[in-house]
Amino acid sequence: MKITVIGCGRWGSLIAWYLDRRGHKITLYGRENSANMQSFLATRSNSLLTLPESIDLSTSLFCVEDADIIIISINSQGLRGLMQELKPLGLQKKTFVLCMKGLEIESGKRLSEIVEEECDESCRVAVWLGPGHVQEFWAGIPNCMVIDSRSNRVKQMLVEAFSGDLIRFYYGQDLIGNEIGAASKNVIGIAAGILDGLSLSTLKGALMSRGTREISRLIDAMGGNPFSAYGLCHLGDYEATVFSPYSHNRRFGEAFVKGEEFTQLAEGYYTVAALHKMAAEYRVELPICEAVYHILYDGKDAKDEIEALFARSLKKEF
């Protein structure tokens, strides 16, 4: 199977390496001015992994023309722009797989919705979500993930083609819930980092429990299955997001409250802005997400926001 992976960052390059091991013909695309792509072109390596010679490298988007499957792993806010760049290249009957987590800030739309809006009706869209870090996969540590799509045929094809010794895939059953859960877990990761930065790590258990509960309410209000929040897309990804030293979102939250610089991408920063709008639109209480929003965007004091959460009216757990 011919597959083009768009995005040569840590996750995109890992996907290219993994699928090459599964026997597929892989092309990894990155922009010519990208430091990651320059490193791969010069040495076939970045700071995390080395790509075999069997993987083609390209700095031209024309590399998608011969692909059966186009996998995208980029900054979520750049997805619509990328799809508009791809439009003239003839994308009829292509299968897009989104290996990225987020929401469009302006519209609050899920990433699969953006691809569907910008793509030919003959195209199919799937999402590849769940826990795992590049460093751990590269070290041979396995994990479980989810593939979801509107099309059962596409789900079955991808799960069968992608499953291997490092990743056990499950068939997703709720595209809304899986995308919202996956995007919002990055916000919970930032909240976890804030707790770490304030030496309140013992509150992470409560954060995980109540964070999952509020996201399940949002999924339900949007027409998804609230139990999706308790699956691999959200709760199942908490260890990799809330505790891991590799988690960009957790590290960003910790650095933010400590007043330290953090230059890596933390998708939760953008996602929480979208969730802030969606909470009002769907009339759903998202107290933890709102607290993170106030800290990041309104300059509120993190300790004050935590105290405000404790001061909320008393209620039943469920």
N, C-alpha and C positions, 0 to 999 in steps of 0.2 A: 504494500500500500504506500502511495506517495503522500508524504505529509510535509507541509511547510509550517514551521513554528515562527511566529512573528513576536519578537521580543527576546533579546539576548541577555536579559538580566539574570539574576540567580535562579529564578524559577523556570523561565523559558529555556535556559541552557540545560538545566537538569532534566526537563521534559524531553528535550532533543536527545540527550544522552540515554535516558531511560527507554524511549521508544526505538532508538537505534538498537539497543540490546534485545528488543522484542522482534527484530528482524525487518522493520519498516525502512523505507528509503526516505531519509530525513534531510531537509534543507532548513538551516537556521538563518533567519533574516534579522539584521540589525542596521540601524542607520549608520551611514559612513562616518559621521562625526561622533558616534557613540564610543566612549572609552572602552566599554565592554567588547564591542565588535572589533575595535582596533587591536585589543589584546588578543582576541581569538584569531584574527588574521595573522598576527605576528608570531604567536606561540601556540595557538589552539588551546590556551589555558586562560582562566581568570584566577581570582584569589581562592576559589573554592574547588574547581574541578578542571579536568582536561578532556577535551572532546577527541574522539577517534577520527582518523582520516576518512572514514566512511560517511561522515556527516558533511554535507556541502554547506559552505558559508556564502551568504549573498548580502549585498547592500542595495539590491534592486527589488522593488516590489513586484516586478514582473515574474519573480520566482513562484508566485502563487498560481500562475496560469495552468501549470501542469499538475497541480496538487489535487488529490482526491479530498483531502482534509486540510483545513486551515486552522491551526491552533493559535490563539492569541493570548499573550501574557504581557500586558503593558499596564501603565497607569490608567485607572478606570476613567479619569476625566479626559483622557486622550482617545477613548474608543470611538466616539462619533466622528472625530476628525479623521482617524485612520480609515474607518469604513467609507468615508467620502473620498479618500484617496484611492481606495480599492475599486470603487464603482466603475471607472472606465475600463477595468482590466478583464471584464467578462467573467462574472462570478456565478453564472447559471449552474444550478444543481450542485453547488459546493456544500460541504458540511463544515460548519464553523463550530469549534469547540473553545469555549471561554474558560481559560485557566487563570482566572482573576476574580477578585472579590470587591464589590463596591456598588455605589449607586450614583447616578448622575445628579449633581447638586441642584442644578437649575430646575429639573423636571421631577426629580425623585424616582425616575424610571430605573427599572432593573436593567442589567447589562444585556440580557437576551432580548429585551424589548428594543433596545437601541439598534442591535444588529438586524432584527426583523424589519425595523422601520427603514433602514438604509440599504437593505439587500433585496435582491430579486426573490419573488415568491417561490421560486423553485428551490431556493436554498433551505437548508435545515440547520437548526441551532441547538447546541447542547452545552451544558456546563459541567466542568470537572472540579469538584470541591472536596474539602475535607482537610484533615490534619496532616502535618508532616513538614519537615525542614530539609533544605538541600543538604546541609551538613550531615544529617542523620541518614538520609537515603544514600548519599555518597559513601557513607561508612557501612552500608549494608543493613541498616536497621529498617525493618518493614513497617508498614502502616496500612490503615483501611481508609478508603475514600469513596465518593459517590459520583456517579454520572447521571445526569437528568436531562430530559428533553421532552418536548410535546409529543415527539414521535417515538413510539415503543420500538419500532424497527431500528431507528438510529441508536437508541440506548443499547439495544442488544448487540448491534454491530460494534459499537465502541467498547463496551465492556469485554466482549470476547477478544477484540483486537488488542486491547491495552492491558488486560490482566496479566500479572506475572508474579515472580517470586517476591518482589519488593512491595507491590501494591495489590491488595485485595479490593476489588471494586464491588459496590452494591448498586442495584438499580434504584434510582431516585423515583419518588412517587408524587412529588409536590414541587413543581418548579418555582412557584411563588415562595413557599416556605424555605426551600433550600437556598435560594438566592438572597432573600432577606436575612436569613439566619447566618449565612456565610459572611455577608457584608457587615452585619452588626456585631459579630463576634470581635472584629477589630476594635470597635469602640469599647467593648468590655476589656479588651487587652490594654487599651490606654488607661482605663480606670484602674486596672490591676497595677500598672506602672506607677500611677499616682499614689496608690496605697503603699507600694514599695518605697517610693521617694519620701513618704511621710512616716516611714517605719511603722506602718499599719498593716503589714502583710497578713496578719492573723485574720483580717476581715475578708480575705479572698474567698473563703468558703461561702460566706453570706453573699458576696458579690456574684459568685457563680450561680447560686440558687436563685437569687432575686433577679439577676440579669437575664437568666433564661426565662423566668416567668414573665417579665415585661416584654421581651421579644416575642414570646408565644402569643401575647395579647395582640401585638401589632400584626403578626402573621394572620391571626384569626380575623381581624378587622379587614384585612386586605383580600380575604377570600381563600387563604391557604389553610393548611392543616396545622393547628397550633402545636401538635406533637412533633412537627418537624424541628422545632427549636431544641428538642431533646435528642436529636439524632446527630450524625457525624458532621453535618454542615455547621452546627453551632456548638452545642454542649460538647460534642465529641472532639471539637477542635480547641477546647479550652486549655488543655495541658500545653499544647504547642503555642498558645497565645498568651495565656495568663501567667504561666510559670517559666517558660523556656528562656534561657539566656540569648537564644537566637531570635526571639520575637521582636521585630522592629516596632510594633505598636506598644508593647509593654515597655521597651527601652525608651521610646519616645515619651511616654507618659511620665516615667521616672525622671528623665532628663528635664522635662518641662517644669515640674514642680521644684526641681533643684536649681533651676536657672542655668542649666548646661546646654551647650549646643548639640543638636542631633541632626545630621545631614541626610540620613537615609529616608526612603519613602515609608511613610506610615499612613496607609489607606484610611485608617479610622478617623484621621483628622478631617478628611473630606466627607466620609460617610456620616459623621455625626451632624454635619450641617444639613444633609439631606433628611436625616431622621428627625431633626428639630422641626422641619417644615411638615413632615409626614405625621408627626404626633398631633399637630393642630388639624391637618386635613382629615385624618381618620378618627380624631377625638379619642385618642388612646393615651393613657398616662405612661410616660417613659422616664421615670424619675432619675434613674442612673444615667441614662443617655443625656438627659437635660442638664444634669450636674456637670457632666464632661463638657457639654457645649458651652455652658456658662464659664467654665474655667478656661477653655481654649479660646473662645471668641469674645467673651464679655469681660475678660480680665478679673473674674471673681476669684476670691481666695479659696484655695482647695480645701483647707480646714473648715472654712465656713460652710462650704457646700456639703461636706460630709456631715457636719452638725445639723444642717437643714434636713438631710435625709433621715437622721435619727429623730428629728422633731416632727416628722410627718404623723398624721393621725394614726392611732392604733387600729389594727384590723386583723382579720383572720388571715392565715398564711395562704390559703387557697379559697 
